[in-house]
Amino acid sequence: MALGVIEQKRAVIESRARIREFVFGIQDGLISTVGLLAGVQGATESNAVVILAGMTSMFAGAISMAAGSYLSSSAEKEIFDKELREAEELAEKEPYLAAEGLLKALGQEGLKKEQGYRIVKLLSEEEQVFLRTFQEKVFGLGTAEINRPLQAALVMGLSFVVGALIPLLPYLILAGMNALYLSIAFAAITLFSVGVFKGFLAAKSPFLSGLEFFLIAVGAAILGYLIGLAVQYFFPGIAVPPG
């Protein structure tokens, strides 16, 4: 039973490796779209233009975020795998050096030298166990497969689309400032909920975590709207007439 609990915990930790992409994607989709919609709303009265700008930004942003996540995760995985191979080669070519490194690492964690010697000697009798322990303790290279580039890209892209769609929805039923206010409200509520979820997972105050996300959303919307007004003021010729 105890081992089953440990395996379940490991599976949960690995599954939560995608939380970063989920939170990053949905908050970026929400904040960037709200800022864009507010900016376009400040520069034009055309509801169609606002929707078109939002849809274009949503698809372009989702593709960009997914591609960026895939490339960065792939690069990270390749470097990680290369470090694992080099650590394995070092342990094979210089077993005594590897043993000394592991002994030092165990000592830095508080293990007495005599105990460390016994553990290293015991591990040395099992090559693969020694190698994995050496990789993790000396170089900080864990073996859990939590870095999956394609999965990370899909989570990032889809969460960005979801995040971008939420502030766009009010413009499909309303127009003008009413749509903008409702869009900001939707985005703020969603971000607050995401913040609460993040706080719950991190064992921190859900309310403070949600409030942080909420304030960022409202701030981004206000900034985007002010930029739109500034563009309209300094470049009145590019304003789009109401449609």
MARDODREN-30973 format. One line per field, with one value per atom (N, C-alpha, C): chain; atom name; x, y, z. Coordinates in steps of 0.2 Angstrom, whole numbers, padded with zeros to 4 digits. Example, Ala and Ser with C-alpha at 12.3 -4.5 7.8 and 13.67 -1.06 7.14 Angstrom:
cadena [A,A,A,A,A,A]
atomo [N,CA,C,N,CA,C]
xx [0066,0062,0066,0064,0068,0064]
yy [-0028,-0022,-0016,-0011,-0005,0000]
zz [0039,0039,0039,0035,0036,0039]
// end
This chain:
cadena [A,A,A,A,A,A,A,A,A,A,A,A,A,A,A,A,A,A,A,A,A,A,A,A,A,A,A,A,A,A,A,A,A,A,A,A,A,A,A,A,A,A,A,A,A,A,A,A,A,A,A,A,A,A,A,A,A,A,A,A,A,A,A,A,A,A,A,A,A,A,A,A,A,A,A,A,A,A,A,A,A,A,A,A,A,A,A,A,A,A,A,A,A,A,A,A,A,A,A,A,A,A,A,A,A,A,A,A,A,A,A,A,A,A,A,A,A,A,A,A,A,A,A,A,A,A,A,A,A,A,A,A,A,A,A,A,A,A,A,A,A,A,A,A,A,A,A,A,A,A,A,A,A,A,A,A,A,A,A,A,A,A,A,A,A,A,A,A,A,A,A,A,A,A,A,A,A,A,A,A,A,A,A,A,A,A,A,A,A,A,A,A,A,A,A,A,A,A,A,A,A,A,A,A,A,A,A,A,A,A,A,A,A,A,A,A,A,A,A,A,A,A,A,A,A,A,A,A,A,A,A,A,A,A,A,A,A,A,A,A,A,A,A,A,A,A,A,A,A,A,A,A,A,A,A,A,A,A,A,A,A,A,A,A,A,A,A,A,A,A,A,A,A,A,A,A,A,A,A,A,A,A,A,A,A,A,A,A,A,A,A,A,A,A,A,A,A,A,A,A,A,A,A,A,A,A,A,A,A,A,A,A,A,A,A,A,A,A,A,A,A,A,A,A,A,A,A,A,A,A,A,A,A,A,A,A,A,A,A,A,A,A,A,A,A,A,A,A,A,A,A,A,A,A,A,A,A,A,A,A,A,A,A,A,A,A,A,A,A,A,A,A,A,A,A,A,A,A,A,A,A,A,A,A,A,A,A,A,A,A,A,A,A,A,A,A,A,A,A,A,A,A,A,A,A,A,A,A,A,A,A,A,A,A,A,A,A,A,A,A,A,A,A,A,A,A,A,A,A,A,A,A,A,A,A,A,A,A,A,A,A,A,A,A,A,A,A,A,A,A,A,A,A,A,A,A,A,A,A,A,A,A,A,A,A,A,A,A,A,A,A,A,A,A,A,A,A,A,A,A,A,A,A,A,A,A,A,A,A,A,A,A,A,A,A,A,A,A,A,A,A,A,A,A,A,A,A,A,A,A,A,A,A,A,A,A,A,A,A,A,A,A,A,A,A,A,A,A,A,A,A,A,A,A,A,A,A,A,A,A,A,A,A,A,A,A,A,A,A,A,A,A,A,A,A,A,A,A,A,A,A,A,A,A,A,A,A,A,A,A,A,A,A,A,A,A,A,A,A,A,A,A,A,A,A,A,A,A,A,A,A,A,A,A,A,A,A,A,A,A,A,A,A,A,A,A,A,A,A,A,A,A,A,A,A,A,A,A,A,A,A,A,A,A,A,A,A,A,A,A,A,A,A,A,A,A,A,A,A,A,A,A,A,A,A,A,A,A,A,A,A,A,A,A,A,A,A,A,A,A,A,A,A,A,A,A,A,A,A,A,A,A,A,A,A,A,A,A,A,A,A,A,A,A,A,A,A,A,A,A,A,A,A,A,A,A,A,A,A,A,A,A,A,A,A,A,A,A,A,A,A,A,A,A,A,A,A,A,A,A,A,A,A,A,A,A,A,A,A]
atomo [N,CA,C,N,CA,C,N,CA,C,N,CA,C,N,CA,C,N,CA,C,N,CA,C,N,CA,C,N,CA,C,N,CA,C,N,CA,C,N,CA,C,N,CA,C,N,CA,C,N,CA,C,N,CA,C,N,CA,C,N,CA,C,N,CA,C,N,CA,C,N,CA,C,N,CA,C,N,CA,C,N,CA,C,N,CA,C,N,CA,C,N,CA,C,N,CA,C,N,CA,C,N,CA,C,N,CA,C,N,CA,C,N,CA,C,N,CA,C,N,CA,C,N,CA,C,N,CA,C,N,CA,C,N,CA,C,N,CA,C,N,CA,C,N,CA,C,N,CA,C,N,CA,C,N,CA,C,N,CA,C,N,CA,C,N,CA,C,N,CA,C,N,CA,C,N,CA,C,N,CA,C,N,CA,C,N,CA,C,N,CA,C,N,CA,C,N,CA,C,N,CA,C,N,CA,C,N,CA,C,N,CA,C,N,CA,C,N,CA,C,N,CA,C,N,CA,C,N,CA,C,N,CA,C,N,CA,C,N,CA,C,N,CA,C,N,CA,C,N,CA,C,N,CA,C,N,CA,C,N,CA,C,N,CA,C,N,CA,C,N,CA,C,N,CA,C,N,CA,C,N,CA,C,N,CA,C,N,CA,C,N,CA,C,N,CA,C,N,CA,C,N,CA,C,N,CA,C,N,CA,C,N,CA,C,N,CA,C,N,CA,C,N,CA,C,N,CA,C,N,CA,C,N,CA,C,N,CA,C,N,CA,C,N,CA,C,N,CA,C,N,CA,C,N,CA,C,N,CA,C,N,CA,C,N,CA,C,N,CA,C,N,CA,C,N,CA,C,N,CA,C,N,CA,C,N,CA,C,N,CA,C,N,CA,C,N,CA,C,N,CA,C,N,CA,C,N,CA,C,N,CA,C,N,CA,C,N,CA,C,N,CA,C,N,CA,C,N,CA,C,N,CA,C,N,CA,C,N,CA,C,N,CA,C,N,CA,C,N,CA,C,N,CA,C,N,CA,C,N,CA,C,N,CA,C,N,CA,C,N,CA,C,N,CA,C,N,CA,C,N,CA,C,N,CA,C,N,CA,C,N,CA,C,N,CA,C,N,CA,C,N,CA,C,N,CA,C,N,CA,C,N,CA,C,N,CA,C,N,CA,C,N,CA,C,N,CA,C,N,CA,C,N,CA,C,N,CA,C,N,CA,C,N,CA,C,N,CA,C,N,CA,C,N,CA,C,N,CA,C,N,CA,C,N,CA,C,N,CA,C,N,CA,C,N,CA,C,N,CA,C,N,CA,C,N,CA,C,N,CA,C,N,CA,C,N,CA,C,N,CA,C,N,CA,C,N,CA,C,N,CA,C,N,CA,C,N,CA,C,N,CA,C,N,CA,C,N,CA,C,N,CA,C,N,CA,C,N,CA,C,N,CA,C,N,CA,C,N,CA,C,N,CA,C,N,CA,C,N,CA,C,N,CA,C,N,CA,C,N,CA,C,N,CA,C,N,CA,C,N,CA,C,N,CA,C,N,CA,C,N,CA,C,N,CA,C,N,CA,C,N,CA,C,N,CA,C,N,CA,C,N,CA,C,N,CA,C,N,CA,C,N,CA,C,N,CA,C,N,CA,C,N,CA,C,N,CA,C,N,CA,C,N,CA,C,N,CA,C,N,CA,C,N,CA,C,N,CA,C,N,CA,C,N,CA,C,N,CA,C,N,CA,C,N,CA,C,N,CA,C,N,CA,C,N,CA,C,N,CA,C,N,CA,C,N,CA,C,N,CA,C,N,CA,C,N,CA,C,N,CA,C,N,CA,C,N,CA,C,N,CA,C,N,CA,C,N,CA,C,N,CA,C,N,CA,C,N,CA,C,N,CA,C,N,CA,C,N,CA,C]
xx [0004,0000,0004,0010,0014,0017,0020,0023,0018,0012,0007,0006,0006,0005,0011,0017,0023,0023,0021,0020,0015,0009,0004,0007,0010,0013,0018,0022,0027,0023,0017,0013,0010,0008,0005,0010,0016,0022,0023,0024,0025,0020,0013,0008,0008,0010,0010,0015,0020,0025,0022,0016,0013,0009,0009,0005,0009,0015,0019,0016,0015,0013,0006,0002,-0005,-0006,-0003,-0004,-0001,0005,0008,0004,0001,-0003,-0009,-0013,-0019,-0019,-0014,-0013,-0011,-0006,-0004,-0009,-0013,-0019,-0024,-0025,-0030,-0027,-0021,-0019,-0017,-0014,-0012,-0018,-0023,-0030,-0034,-0034,-0038,-0034,-0027,-0024,-0025,-0025,-0026,-0033,-0038,-0045,-0046,-0043,-0044,-0041,-0035,-0031,-0035,-0037,-0041,-0048,-0051,-0057,-0056,-0050,-0049,-0047,-0045,-0043,-0049,-0054,-0059,-0066,-0072,-0078,-0081,-0077,-0079,-0079,-0084,-0084,-0081,-0082,-0080,-0072,-0069,-0062,-0059,-0062,-0060,-0060,-0065,-0066,-0061,-0060,-0055,-0048,-0046,-0040,-0039,-0044,-0043,-0042,-0046,-0046,-0039,-0036,-0030,-0024,-0025,-0020,-0020,-0027,-0027,-0024,-0025,-0022,-0015,-0013,-0005,-0002,-0005,-0002,-0001,-0006,-0006,-0001,-0001,0005,0011,0012,0019,0021,0016,0017,0019,0015,0016,0023,0024,0031,0037,0036,0041,0042,0036,0037,0040,0038,0041,0049,0051,0058,0062,0059,0063,0063,0058,0058,0062,0062,0067,0074,0076,0082,0084,0080,0081,0082,0078,0078,0085,0087,0093,0099,0099,0105,0105,0099,0098,0100,0098,0101,0108,0111,0118,0122,0119,0122,0122,0116,0116,0121,0122,0127,0134,0135,0142,0143,0138,0139,0140,0137,0137,0144,0147,0154,0159,0158,0163,0163,0157,0157,0160,0159,0162,0170,0172,0179,0183,0180,0183,0179,0179,0174,0176,0183,0185,0183,0184,0182,0175,0171,0164,0162,0165,0164,0166,0171,0173,0168,0166,0161,0154,0152,0146,0147,0153,0154,0154,0157,0157,0149,0145,0139,0134,0135,0132,0134,0141,0143,0140,0139,0136,0129,0126,0119,0118,0124,0124,0126,0127,0129,0136,0138,0144,0149,0155,0160,0160,0160,0160,0154,0148,0142,0142,0144,0145,0149,0155,0159,0155,0152,0148,0142,0139,0134,0137,0142,0145,0148,0151,0153,0148,0142,0136,0133,0133,0130,0135,0141,0146,0145,0142,0141,0135,0131,0126,0127,0129,0132,0126,0120,0115,0112,0112,0110,0115,0121,0126,0126,0125,0125,0120,0114,0108,0109,0111,0113,0118,0123,0129,0126,0122,0119,0115,0111,0106,0110,0114,0117,0122,0126,0132,0131,0127,0125,0118,0114,0107,0103,0104,0101,0096,0089,0085,0083,0080,0078,0071,0066,0059,0058,0054,0053,0047,0049,0044,0044,0049,0051,0049,0042,0040,0038,0042,0041,0035,0032,0026,0020,0020,0015,0015,0021,0021,0018,0020,0018,0010,0007,0000,-0004,-0001,-0004,-0004,0002,0003,-0001,-0002,-0006,-0013,-0016,-0023,-0025,-0020,-0022,-0022,-0018,-0018,-0024,-0027,-0033,-0039,-0039,-0044,-0044,-0038,-0037,-0039,-0037,-0039,-0047,-0050,-0057,-0061,-0059,-0064,-0065,-0060,-0061,-0064,-0064,-0067,-0075,-0077,-0084,-0089,-0088,-0093,-0094,-0088,-0089,-0093,-0095,-0100,-0107,-0108,-0115,-0116,-0111,-0111,-0107,-0107,-0102,-0100,-0095,-0092,-0090,-0091,-0088,-0091,-0097,-0101,-0097,-0095,-0092,-0085,-0082,-0075,-0075,-0080,-0081,-0082,-0086,-0088,-0082,-0078,-0072,-0067,-0066,-0061,-0064,-0070,-0073,-0072,-0073,-0072,-0065,-0060,-0053,-0051,-0053,-0051,-0054,-0060,-0063,-0059,-0058,-0054,-0047,-0043,-0037,-0037,-0042,-0042,-0043,-0047,-0048,-0042,-0038,-0032,-0027,-0027,-0022,-0024,-0031,-0033,-0031,-0031,-0029,-0022,-0018,-0011,-0009,-0012,-0011,-0013,-0018,-0020,-0014,-0012,-0007,0000,0001,0008,0007,0001,0000,0001,-0001,0000,-0007,-0008,-0015,-0018,-0024,-0027,-0030,-0032,-0035,-0029,-0023,-0018,-0015,-0015,-0013,-0018,-0024,-0029,-0029,-0028,-0028,-0022,-0017,-0011,-0013,-0016,-0017,-0023,-0028,-0033,-0030,-0026,-0023,-0019,-0015,-0011,-0016,-0022,-0026,-0029,-0032,-0035,-0030,-0024,-0018,-0017,-0016,-0015,-0020,-0027,-0032,-0032,-0031,-0030,-0025,-0019,-0013,-0015,-0018,-0019,-0024,-0029,-0034,-0031,-0026,-0023,-0018,-0015,-0011,-0015,-0021,-0026,-0028,-0029,-0031,-0026,-0020,-0014,-0013,-0013,-0013,-0018,-0024,-0029,-0028,-0025,-0024,-0018,-0012,-0006,-0007,-0011,-0012,-0019,-0023,-0030,-0031,-0027,-0028,-0029,-0026,-0027,-0033,-0037,-0043,-0047,-0051,-0055,-0062,-0066,-0073,-0077,-0083,-0087,-0090,-0091,-0094,-0100]
yy [-0006,0000,0006,0006,0012,0014,0008,0009,0012,0009,0012,0019,0022,0029,0033,0030,0033,0034,0028,0028,0033,0034,0039,0046,0047,0054,0055,0051,0052,0054,0050,0051,0058,0060,0067,0072,0071,0076,0077,0071,0071,0075,0073,0076,0084,0086,0093,0097,0093,0097,0101,0100,0103,0109,0110,0116,0122,0122,0128,0131,0126,0128,0130,0126,0128,0135,0137,0143,0149,0147,0152,0153,0148,0149,0153,0151,0154,0161,0162,0169,0174,0171,0175,0176,0171,0172,0177,0177,0181,0188,0189,0196,0199,0196,0199,0201,0196,0197,0203,0203,0209,0215,0215,0222,0224,0219,0220,0223,0220,0222,0229,0230,0236,0242,0240,0245,0246,0241,0242,0246,0244,0247,0255,0256,0264,0267,0264,0267,0267,0263,0262,0260,0262,0260,0254,0251,0245,0239,0236,0229,0224,0224,0219,0220,0226,0226,0223,0225,0222,0214,0211,0204,0201,0204,0202,0202,0208,0209,0203,0202,0197,0190,0188,0182,0181,0186,0185,0184,0188,0188,0181,0178,0172,0166,0166,0160,0161,0167,0169,0167,0170,0169,0162,0158,0151,0147,0148,0145,0147,0153,0156,0153,0152,0150,0142,0139,0131,0130,0134,0132,0134,0140,0142,0137,0134,0129,0123,0121,0115,0115,0121,0122,0122,0126,0127,0121,0117,0111,0105,0105,0101,0102,0109,0111,0109,0110,0108,0101,0097,0089,0087,0090,0088,0089,0095,0097,0092,0091,0086,0079,0077,0070,0070,0075,0075,0075,0079,0079,0072,0068,0062,0057,0058,0053,0055,0061,0063,0061,0061,0059,0051,0048,0040,0039,0042,0041,0042,0047,0049,0043,0041,0036,0029,0028,0022,0023,0028,0029,0031,0034,0036,0034,0028,0025,0028,0028,0031,0038,0042,0049,0050,0046,0046,0044,0039,0037,0043,0046,0052,0058,0059,0064,0063,0056,0054,0055,0052,0053,0060,0065,0072,0074,0072,0075,0072,0066,0063,0067,0068,0072,0079,0082,0089,0089,0083,0082,0080,0080,0079,0072,0067,0060,0060,0056,0056,0052,0053,0050,0042,0040,0032,0029,0032,0030,0031,0037,0038,0033,0031,0026,0019,0017,0011,0011,0017,0017,0017,0021,0021,0014,0011,0004,-0001,0000,-0004,-0003,0004,0006,0004,0004,0002,-0005,-0009,-0016,-0017,-0012,-0012,-0006,-0007,-0002,0003,0001,0005,0009,0006,0010,0015,0013,0018,0024,0022,0027,0032,0030,0034,0039,0036,0040,0045,0043,0048,0054,0052,0057,0062,0059,0064,0068,0064,0068,0072,0070,0074,0080,0078,0083,0086,0083,0086,0084,0078,0076,0070,0072,0067,0062,0057,0052,0052,0056,0056,0059,0056,0059,0064,0070,0075,0080,0080,0085,0082,0083,0081,0086,0088,0094,0094,0089,0089,0090,0087,0088,0095,0097,0104,0109,0108,0113,0112,0106,0106,0109,0108,0111,0119,0121,0128,0132,0129,0131,0131,0126,0125,0130,0130,0134,0142,0144,0150,0152,0147,0148,0149,0145,0145,0152,0154,0160,0166,0166,0171,0171,0166,0165,0169,0168,0170,0178,0182,0189,0191,0187,0188,0187,0182,0181,0186,0191,0197,0201,0201,0205,0201,0195,0192,0193,0196,0197,0205,0208,0215,0219,0226,0230,0236,0239,0246,0244,0249,0249,0243,0242,0237,0230,0229,0222,0223,0228,0229,0228,0231,0230,0222,0219,0212,0208,0210,0206,0206,0212,0213,0209,0209,0205,0198,0195,0188,0186,0190,0189,0189,0194,0195,0189,0187,0181,0175,0174,0168,0168,0173,0174,0173,0176,0175,0167,0164,0156,0153,0154,0151,0152,0158,0160,0156,0155,0151,0144,0141,0135,0134,0139,0138,0139,0143,0143,0137,0134,0127,0122,0122,0117,0118,0125,0126,0127,0125,0126,0133,0138,0145,0148,0154,0157,0157,0154,0154,0161,0165,0171,0176,0176,0181,0179,0172,0170,0172,0172,0174,0181,0185,0192,0195,0191,0193,0193,0187,0186,0191,0193,0197,0204,0207,0214,0214,0209,0209,0210,0206,0206,0213,0216,0223,0228,0227,0232,0232,0226,0225,0228,0227,0230,0237,0240,0248,0250,0247,0249,0249,0243,0242,0248,0249,0254,0261,0263,0269,0270,0264,0264,0266,0262,0264,0271,0274,0281,0285,0284,0287,0287,0281,0280,0284,0284,0288,0295,0298,0305,0307,0303,0305,0304,0299,0297,0296,0301,0301,0298,0299,0297,0289,0285,0278,0275,0279,0277,0274,0268,0265,0267,0269,0272,0266,0268,0263,0259,0252,0248,0245]
zz [0000,0000,0000,0004,0005,-0002,-0005,-0012,-0017,-0017,-0021,-0020,-0014,-0013,-0016,-0015,-0018,-0025,-0029,-0036,-0038,-0035,-0036,-0036,-0030,-0029,-0035,-0037,-0043,-0049,-0050,-0056,-0056,-0050,-0049,-0051,-0048,-0049,-0056,-0060,-0067,-0071,-0069,-0073,-0072,-0066,-0064,-0067,-0071,-0075,-0080,-0082,-0088,-0085,-0078,-0075,-0078,-0078,-0081,-0088,-0092,-0099,-0099,-0094,-0094,-0091,-0086,-0083,-0087,-0090,-0094,-0101,-0104,-0110,-0108,-0103,-0102,-0100,-0096,-0093,-0099,-0103,-0109,-0114,-0115,-0120,-0117,-0111,-0108,-0108,-0105,-0104,-0111,-0115,-0121,-0126,-0125,-0129,-0126,-0119,-0116,-0118,-0117,-0119,-0126,-0130,-0138,-0139,-0136,-0137,-0134,-0128,-0125,-0130,-0132,-0136,-0143,-0146,-0152,-0151,-0145,-0143,-0142,-0140,-0139,-0145,-0150,-0157,-0162,-0161,-0166,-0162,-0165,-0163,-0167,-0171,-0175,-0172,-0170,-0167,-0171,-0177,-0182,-0182,-0182,-0182,-0175,-0170,-0163,-0163,-0166,-0166,-0171,-0177,-0181,-0178,-0175,-0172,-0167,-0163,-0157,-0160,-0165,-0168,-0171,-0175,-0178,-0173,-0167,-0162,-0158,-0158,-0154,-0158,-0165,-0168,-0169,-0171,-0172,-0165,-0160,-0153,-0151,-0152,-0151,-0154,-0161,-0165,-0163,-0161,-0159,-0152,-0148,-0141,-0141,-0145,-0146,-0149,-0154,-0158,-0153,-0150,-0145,-0139,-0137,-0131,-0134,-0140,-0142,-0143,-0146,-0148,-0141,-0137,-0130,-0126,-0126,-0123,-0126,-0133,-0136,-0135,-0135,-0134,-0127,-0122,-0115,-0114,-0117,-0117,-0120,-0126,-0129,-0125,-0122,-0117,-0111,-0108,-0103,-0104,-0110,-0112,-0113,-0116,-0117,-0110,-0105,-0099,-0096,-0097,-0094,-0097,-0104,-0107,-0105,-0104,-0102,-0094,-0090,-0083,-0083,-0088,-0088,-0091,-0096,-0098,-0093,-0089,-0084,-0079,-0077,-0072,-0074,-0081,-0084,-0084,-0086,-0087,-0081,-0076,-0070,-0064,-0063,-0058,-0051,-0050,-0043,-0042,-0047,-0047,-0046,-0049,-0048,-0041,-0038,-0032,-0027,-0028,-0024,-0024,-0030,-0031,-0028,-0028,-0025,-0017,-0015,-0007,-0005,-0009,-0007,-0007,-0012,-0012,-0006,-0004,0001,0008,0008,0014,0014,0009,0009,0011,0010,0012,0020,0023,0030,0032,0028,0029,0032,0037,0040,0035,0035,0030,0030,0036,0037,0034,0035,0032,0025,0022,0015,0012,0015,0012,0011,0016,0016,0010,0010,0005,-0002,-0003,-0010,-0012,-0007,-0009,-0011,-0007,-0008,-0015,-0017,-0023,-0029,-0028,-0033,-0035,-0031,-0033,-0038,-0039,-0044,-0049,-0054,-0059,-0061,-0063,-0065,-0059,-0053,-0047,-0045,-0045,-0044,-0049,-0055,-0061,-0060,-0058,-0058,-0051,-0046,-0040,-0041,-0045,-0046,-0051,-0056,-0060,-0056,-0052,-0048,-0042,-0038,-0032,-0034,-0039,-0041,-0046,-0051,-0056,-0056,-0051,-0051,-0057,-0060,-0066,-0064,-0063,-0061,-0067,-0066,-0071,-0073,-0070,-0071,-0078,-0082,-0089,-0089,-0087,-0086,-0092,-0096,-0101,-0108,-0110,-0116,-0121,-0126,-0130,-0133,-0136,-0140,-0136,-0130,-0125,-0122,-0121,-0119,-0124,-0130,-0135,-0136,-0136,-0136,-0130,-0124,-0118,-0119,-0121,-0122,-0127,-0133,-0138,-0136,-0134,-0132,-0127,-0121,-0116,-0118,-0123,-0125,-0129,-0133,-0137,-0132,-0127,-0122,-0118,-0116,-0113,-0118,-0124,-0129,-0130,-0130,-0132,-0127,-0121,-0115,-0116,-0116,-0117,-0124,-0129,-0135,-0135,-0131,-0131,-0131,-0126,-0125,-0132,-0136,-0142,-0147,-0146,-0151,-0149,-0143,-0142,-0140,-0138,-0137,-0141,-0140,-0144,-0139,-0142,-0138,-0131,-0127,-0120,-0116,-0117,-0113,-0115,-0121,-0122,-0119,-0119,-0116,-0109,-0105,-0098,-0096,-0100,-0099,-0101,-0106,-0108,-0102,-0099,-0094,-0088,-0086,-0081,-0081,-0088,-0089,-0088,-0091,-0090,-0083,-0079,-0072,-0068,-0069,-0065,-0067,-0073,-0075,-0072,-0073,-0070,-0063,-0059,-0052,-0051,-0055,-0053,-0055,-0060,-0061,-0056,-0053,-0048,-0041,-0040,-0034,-0035,-0041,-0043,-0042,-0044,-0043,-0036,-0032,-0025,-0021,-0023,-0020,-0022,-0028,-0029,-0026,-0025,-0022,-0014,-0011,-0004,-0002,-0006,-0003,-0003,-0001,0000,-0007,-0008,-0014,-0016,-0011,-0012,-0014,-0011,-0013,-0020,-0021,-0028,-0033,-0032,-0036,-0037,-0032,-0032,-0036,-0036,-0040,-0047,-0049,-0056,-0058,-0054,-0055,-0057,-0052,-0053,-0060,-0061,-0068,-0074,-0074,-0079,-0080,-0074,-0074,-0077,-0074,-0076,-0083,-0086,-0093,-0097,-0095,-0099,-0099,-0093,-0093,-0097,-0096,-0100,-0108,-0110,-0117,-0119,-0115,-0117,-0118,-0113,-0113,-0119,-0121,-0127,-0133,-0134,-0139,-0140,-0134,-0134,-0136,-0134,-0136,-0144,-0146,-0154,-0157,-0155,-0158,-0158,-0152,-0151,-0156,-0156,-0160,-0167,-0169,-0176,-0177,-0177,-0179,-0186,-0190,-0197,-0198,-0193,-0194,-0190,-0187,-0184,-0189,-0187,-0191,-0190,-0195,-0194,-0191,-0188,-0185,-0191,-0190,-0195,-0193]
// end
